Amino acid sequence: MYHTWMRYFTPSPVHHRLGLVCLGVGLQHGTLPTVGPRTLDHHVAVVVSAGGGWYRGADGRRTTVTAPALLWLTPGTPHHYSADPGTGWDEAFVDFSGPATTTYTELGYIEPDRPVVPLSDAAPARAAIARIARAARPGNPLLEVETGAAVHELLVALRRARADTNADGDPVLAALARDAFQPLSVADHAARHGMTPTELRTAVRRAAGCSPKDYLLTVRLGRAKELLAATELPVAAVARRVGYDDPAYFSRLFTRRVGTAPIRFREQQGRSVHGGWSNVVPDPEHPPTIPPRSV
């Protein structure tokens, strides 16, 4: 016995130019039918949040799948998999495509050579997929853009949830984030890791797709946003907390990178927002926010 809910759609060529497009989304649980052998022309991320089963790729080797886990199904790669016939599994999947998949693969977010990836926690990925499912309701005029944006979020959530790395996804990035608010130059950070500045730049670009300076700035501004939204600290105090002694410079930098001044950002975050997304994954049997399309 199994239960399933899914939607498929065809984004236009214009939406493909956004970088990522969602082609379909589904939620299933139980003793699901065996999938494949088959080969697809697009990507699929299958998040297994409970239960277990097996996966067999092009090399014919059978790999055990134990939740929480991710199955990467990539274009042109034969695959064959199944939930355990006795216990079944719970899965949520997203079909997607677009030119940005090449860059995400280069950065290590999509791993064609590693089709079965253990996860430390499936909940963030399930939440992203739930947002895609809600956006897939019939008649939603923003469907392609909303679902495409959520695919970006899903890839980040899956990268962060990999069980073989820490919460920040990479040891070097974790150390940079820890020390981001100290008055250290890139050379100082490199020396702390026993690296040259060039080696540090290479490691950070491989892991995060940007320079150490940009990564440190992202961490600092992220923390500044948290402090502005969650505390009543003056902007000057927030600036000092995130490593800037000159509040005027901090305000100019924040405005340029975030698009709004710190005070304005705080005002916007303080407003009450009605409605919004829920983090509860829709029940595959009863998806109340996605009524079936009328015939």
N, C-alpha and C positions, 0 to 999 in steps of 0.2 A: 504494500500500500504506500502510495506517495501522494503528495499534494504540490501543486505548482501554480505559479502565476507569472506571466511574462508579457512584455510588450516589445514590438519591433517597429522601426520607422526608418525613413530614408531622407537624411538631410540633403539639402540642395548643394550644388557646387560652391555657392557663395559661403555657406556655412563651413564647408571643408577648409576654406581659406582662413578660418579662425584658428586652425592648428590641430584641434582635436574635435571629433564628432562622435556622439554616442549613437550606435546603431540598434541597440537593444538592451533590455534589462530584465532580470528574472529573479524570483525567489522560489526555492524548492526545498522540500524536506521529506525524509522517509527513505524507503528502499527504491531509489531512482533507477530507471533503465540504464544499461551500459551505454556509454557514448563512444562511437567510433567502431573500428578505425576510420578516421576521416582526416581531411586536410582543409583548412580554411584560408580565405584570402584577406583576413583581418585579424585583429587582436581580440582576445577574450581574457578577462581576469575572473577567475572562479575562486571565491572566498569560501572555504569550508570552515564553519564555525563550531560544528559539533559532529561527533562520529568519526568514521574513518573509511578507508577503502584502498584503492590502488591506482597507479598511473603507469602506462607504458608508452614510451616515445619511439622515435625513429630507429633507435639502436636496438629495440626489442626488449630492453631490460625493464623489469617490473619493479616499481618503487612503491613502498608502502606510504600511504597518506594518512596522517593522524592530525585531527583538528587541535588547535587552529592552524590552518595552512592555506597557502595560495597556490593555485595552478595557473601557470602562464601558458596560454595557447597562442602561438605566434604564427603569422602568415607563412604558408608553405611548409609547415612542420607537421608531419603525421602524428596523430595522438590517439590514445585509446584509454579510457578510464572508467571506473565504476565505484559506487559506494558499496560498502560491505553488505551482502544480501541479507545478513542477519540483523544488523543494527541500523543500516542506512547512514545517511549524514544530512546535515543542514547546509545548504549552499546558497550563496547570492552571487549572481554573475552579471558582468557588463561586457557587451560587445562594443568595440570602438575602433576608430581608424583616424587617419589624418597625417599630414606632414610632420607634425610635432612628435610623432612616435619615434622618428629617427633620432631626434635630439634626446628624448627621454631614454632611449636605448643606449646612446653614447654615454650618458651620465650615470648609467647603471640602475635607473628606476625600473626599466623593463629588462628582463634577463632571459633572452631566448635560449641560452645554453643551460639554464637552471629552471626547468619547468615546474619543479615542486619546491616551494620555499616555506619552511616553518615560520610561523608568526608568533610573536609574543602575546598579541591581543588582536582579535578580529573585530572588536566593537567599533573602532573609528572607521574602518573600511565599510562595515555594515551600515553605519550611519550615513556615510557618503552615498552608498548605493540606495539607501532609503530615500535620500533627497532626489536622486535620479528617478526613482519609482514614482514619487509624488509629482515631479515635474512632467512625467510621461502621461498624465491624465489627458484623456481626449479633449480636444478643443483648446489646449493651452497655446496661446499665440507665441509664447517665448520658449517653447519646448526645446528647439535645437540649441539655442544659446544657453539656457539653464542647464540642460543635460551635458553639453560640452564643457561648461565651466566646472561642473561637478566631477567630470572625468579627470581633470587636472587635480582636483582635490583628492580624488581617490588614489591617484598614483603617488602623491605625496604621503598620504596616510599609509599606504602599503609599504613604502620605503622606510618610514619611521617604525613600522611594526615588525620588521624583519627580526627574527629571534636571534640571529647571529651577530647583531650589533646592539649598541646601547640605545637609549631613548633618542639620542641626537643623531643616530644613524652612522656615526663614524667617530673613532676615538680622538682623532686630531680636531675635528669640529667640536666635539664635546669639550676638549681642553680650551679651545679658543673661546667658546661660549662662556666657560667658567671664568676666564681671565679678561673678558671683553671690556669690563668697566675699569680696569686698571690702566694707569698712564704708561702703556707699553707701545713701542713701535713694532712694526712687522718684523724687523730684525730681532727685537727682544723676544717676541713670541717664538720665532724660529729657533733661537738659542735655547729656549726652555725645552724644546723638543729634540735638541741635538741635531737640528737641521740647518742648512743654509737658507737664506731667504728664497732662493730659487726653488729649492726642494719643497719648502712650505707652500709656495705659490702653486707648484705642480700638484701637490697633495690636495690642497683645498679646491683647486679648479676641477680635479677629477671627482671629488666627493660632492661638491656643492655647485659647480658650474660657474664660479665667480672667483674674483681675487680675494686674498685674505682681508684686505682693507674693506671691500664691499661686504664680505661676510660679517666682519666685526661691526660695521655700521648697521647692518640688518638686525643683529642681536641687540645693539644699543637702542635703536629706534623701537624695536619691538617691546623692550622693557619700558621705554619711555611712554609708549601708548598705554601699557598696563597701569603705570603709576598715574598717568593723567586721568584715566577712566575710573580707577578704583580708589584713589586717594584725593585729599584736598591739598596736597603739597603745592607750594608755589612753583611756578615754572622754573625759577632759578634753582630750587632744591631738587627738582626732577633732573635738571641738567647735570647737577653735581653727582646725583646718584648714578647716572649712566656714563659718567666720565668726562663731562665738559665743564670746565671752570668758568667759561664765558657764556652766560645765559643768552646773550644777544646772538652769538655765533650758533649756539644750539638751536635757537628759534628759527634762524635763517635756514639752517641745515634741515631741520624738521619740516619746515614749510616747503622747501624745494623737493624733498624726497617723498613726503606724505601727501602733499597737495593742499594742505591747509595748516594754518598756524596752530601752535599747541593749545592756546586758549580756545580757539574755535573747535578744535578736535575734542577738547573736554566738554564743551557745550553740546556738541552733537552726540557724544556718548552718554550724556546725562539724560537725554530725552527718553521718555517711555515709548517703547515700540510695541504696538498691539499685534498679536498673532505671531507670525514667524515660524521657523522650522521646529519640528519635534525631533528628538534623537531616538524615538522609538521606531524600530524597524517594522514596517507593515506586516501583519500576519499573512503568510501566503494563502491561507484559506479565506481570509476575510480582509481584503485590502480596502478599508472604508473610504479612504481619500481618493481612490482611483476607481470610479464606477465603470462597469463594462460598457463598451461602445454599443449603442443601440443599433439594431439591425434594420 
